[in-house]
Amino acid sequence: MRPLLRLILADELGLVRAGLRRLLEDIHHPRVEVLAETGDGQELLELVSRLRPDLVVTDIALHRISGLEANQQIRRHYPEVAVLFLTARSEPSHVRQAMQHGAAGYVVKDGEPLELTLALRALAKGQHYLSPKVSGAAFERRLRAEGLGQSELTARQRQVLRLMARGKSTKEIAALMGVSAKTVETHRARMAQTLGLYGVNALMRYAIKDAIDSGEVG
């Protein structure tokens, strides 16, 4: 049975690649197969052309061509290949550039290992993923900018919002909060009404797109 995600790993440090490869191959949901690895951006493009993976997991810092430049070329020439950034860089400019040029996700390296699993789960569903380190601050700033304080979104609704940003499903959120799935759905519906957002992924898209467009990621 073909793995759900066939990927190429790009990081300029060999020891880091070795550790990441082990971590990625230990992930079972979704199933992962690392097709190749490289520390060179030009070689990454050649590997993508030859192997046509489902996903590229890359750092920003690569030899010859940066991960940001490689992302632009991959999205231009191979739009079916998703790109997930896994990097120590959390500057707003880097996050904006990555996401504006079609990256599927952005994970900061100082997060917990589980975060990589959550990101891959989201990408496997065709969703986007941002590290809580960059998305959490964007949520708070956007809510404040629009005057959406504690009176508009309750503490429980904010908790649902943050868990959504971590890629949690309705059932997982319900279990973590100790409530029913229906209660989680009610929180989502009320948040959608308050924020004027509708659709399955509307709240997540709101956090990502609006924060990036306004330059408030970070």
C-alpha positions in Angstrom: 0.0 0.0 0.0 1.4 3.4 -1.1 2.3 5.7 1.8 -0.1 8.6 2.2 2.7 11.2 2.1 5.8 10.7 -0.1 8.2 13.5 0.8 11.7 15.0 0.2 13.5 16.4 3.2 15.7 19.5 2.8 18.0 21.0 5.5 21.6 22.2 5.2 22.7 20.3 8.3 23.3 16.5 7.9 22.8 15.7 11.5 19.6 17.6 11.6 18.4 15.8 8.5 19.2 12.4 10.1 17.2 13.3 13.2 14.3 14.7 11.2 14.2 11.6 8.9 14.0 9.3 11.9 11.2 11.4 13.4 9.3 11.6 10.1 9.6 7.9 9.5 8.3 7.1 13.0 5.0 9.0 12.1 2.3 6.5 11.3 -0.8 8.8 11.0 -0.4 9.9 8.3 2.0 7.3 6.9 5.2 8.8 5.6 8.0 7.8 3.2 11.1 9.9 2.9 12.1 9.6 -0.8 15.3 11.6 -0.5 17.1 14.3 1.4 19.4 17.2 0.6 21.0 20.3 1.9 21.1 22.1 -1.4 18.3 24.1 -2.9 19.2 23.5 -6.5 19.4 19.7 -5.9 16.0 19.9 -4.1 14.5 21.3 -7.4 16.1 18.5 -9.3 14.8 15.9 -6.9 11.3 17.3 -7.1 11.4 17.2 -10.9 12.6 13.5 -10.9 10.7 12.0 -8.0 7.5 14.2 -7.9 6.8 13.8 -4.2 3.6 14.7 -2.4 5.4 17.0 -0.1 8.7 18.9 0.5 9.7 19.5 4.1 12.4 22.2 3.9 14.3 24.7 6.0 14.8 28.3 4.8 18.6 28.0 4.9 19.8 25.8 2.1 23.0 25.9 -0.1 22.9 27.7 -3.5 19.1 28.4 -3.5 17.2 29.2 -0.3 14.1 27.3 0.8 12.0 30.4 0.1 13.3 30.6 -3.5 12.8 26.8 -4.0 9.3 27.1 -2.7 8.4 29.7 -5.4 9.8 27.5 -8.2 8.2 24.4 -6.9 4.8 26.0 -6.6 5.2 27.6 -10.1 6.3 24.4 -11.9 4.9 21.6 -9.7 1.7 23.0 -8.1 0.7 19.5 -7.0 3.7 19.3 -4.7 3.0 20.8 -1.2 5.7 22.6 0.7 6.0 22.6 4.5 8.6 24.9 6.0 10.4 23.5 9.1 12.7 26.2 10.3 14.1 28.1 13.3 13.1 31.4 11.6 9.9 32.9 12.9 10.2 36.5 11.6 7.0 37.8 10.1 8.6 38.6 6.8 9.7 35.0 6.3 6.3 33.6 7.3 4.5 36.0 4.9 6.8 35.3 2.0 6.5 31.5 2.5 2.7 31.5 2.7 2.1 34.2 0.1 4.0 32.0 -2.4 1.9 29.0 -1.7 3.5 27.1 1.1 1.1 24.7 2.8 2.5 25.1 6.3 5.1 26.7 8.5 6.5 24.9 11.6 9.1 26.5 14.0 11.8 24.1 15.1 11.7 24.9 18.7 8.2 23.5 19.0 7.3 20.0 20.4 7.9 17.0 18.1 4.1 16.4 18.1 3.7 19.6 16.2 5.2 18.0 13.1 2.7 15.2 13.3 -0.1 17.7 13.6 1.2 19.6 10.6 1.4 16.5 8.4 -2.1 15.5 9.5 -3.5 18.9 8.4 -1.6 18.8 5.1 -2.8 15.2 4.4 -6.4 16.6 4.6 -5.6 19.4 2.2 -5.5 22.0 5.0 -2.8 24.5 6.0 -0.8 24.6 9.2 1.0 27.4 11.1 3.0 26.9 14.3 1.1 28.2 17.4 4.2 30.4 17.9 3.3 32.4 14.8 -0.4 31.7 14.6 -1.3 32.3 18.2 0.0 35.8 18.2 -1.7 36.5 14.9 -5.1 35.4 16.4 -4.7 37.7 19.4 -3.6 40.7 17.4 -6.4 40.3 14.8 -9.0 39.9 17.5 -7.8 43.0 19.3 -7.5 45.0 16.0 -11.2 44.3 15.2 -12.3 45.0 18.8 -13.2 41.4 19.5 -12.4 41.2 23.2 -13.4 38.9 26.0 -17.0 40.1 25.8 -17.3 38.9 22.1 -15.3 35.6 22.3 -15.4 33.7 25.6 -12.4 32.0 27.1 -13.8 28.6 25.9 -14.2 29.9 22.4 -10.6 31.2 22.4 -9.5 27.7 23.6 -11.3 26.1 20.7 -9.7 28.6 18.4 -6.2 27.8 19.6 -6.8 24.0 19.4 -8.0 24.5 15.8 -4.7 26.3 15.1 -2.9 23.2 16.3 -4.7 21.0 13.8 -7.0 19.3 16.3 -10.2 17.7 15.0 -13.6 18.3 16.6 -13.4 15.0 18.5 -9.8 15.8 19.8 -10.9 19.3 20.9 -13.9 17.8 22.7 -11.7 15.3 24.5 -9.1 17.9 25.6 -11.8 20.3 26.8 -13.9 17.6 28.5 -17.0 18.5 26.6 -19.1 16.9 23.8 -18.4 17.2 20.1 -21.7 19.1 19.8 -20.5 21.7 22.3 -17.4 22.2 20.2 -19.5 22.7 17.1 -21.7 25.2 19.0 -18.6 27.2 20.0 -17.4 27.2 16.4 -20.8 28.3 15.1 -21.0 31.2 17.5 -17.4 32.2 16.7 -18.2 32.1 13.0 -21.3 34.3 13.6 -19.3 36.8 15.7 -16.4 37.0 13.2 -18.6 36.8 10.1 -16.9 33.6 8.8 -18.6 30.5 7.5 -17.5 27.1 6.1 -15.5 24.2 7.5 -12.1 25.8 7.4 -13.2 29.4 7.6 -11.8 30.2 11.1 -8.4 28.7 10.2 -8.3 30.6 6.9 -9.1 33.7 8.8 -6.2 33.3 11.1 -3.7 32.6 8.3 -4.8 34.7 5.4 -5.8 37.9 7.3 -2.8 37.8 9.6 -0.4 37.4 6.6 -2.1 40.0 4.4 -2.0 42.5 7.2 1.6 41.7 8.1 0.7 40.7 11.7 2.2 37.2 11.7 4.9 36.6 14.3 
